[in-house]
Amino acid sequence: MPPILKSVLAVLGGVVAGFIVIFVVQNISSAMYSLPEDVGTADREALARAMAGLPLGAFLMVLLSYALGSLLGGWVAARNAPRAPMAHALAVGALLTLAGLMNLMAFRHPTWFIVLNVPEFVFFAWLGGLAGRPLLRPGPSAAA
């Protein structure tokens, strides 16, 4: 398999793994902090009012989902990268950041949430990349 294809698949695998974790944690969060039944995503004003009334824990769970998803995504990309594992992990962080920015534009969020949210994708993908880097193996020694 050509290295460029391996790179694309490593990053794609990292993004998919990240989205799966985000989805699972946010479903847990939704069970813990559900919106009123009469509020749907089509009515933006009602959704904005309902989101404004969510407790701090609901927002923290969303941040946790992004952190864990980015961490795993960065790990998967670095672990499967043919070379430059950190670049692959950071690419996952950048793509997840773009998805996060689209979410921030779609719904109103508290300012503190935005400040923490924007850099967290790349930071946690970087940590995942650190954890997922193949261990360096020493070469054969000259004495051997």
Disulfide bonds with the S-S distance in Angstrom:
none
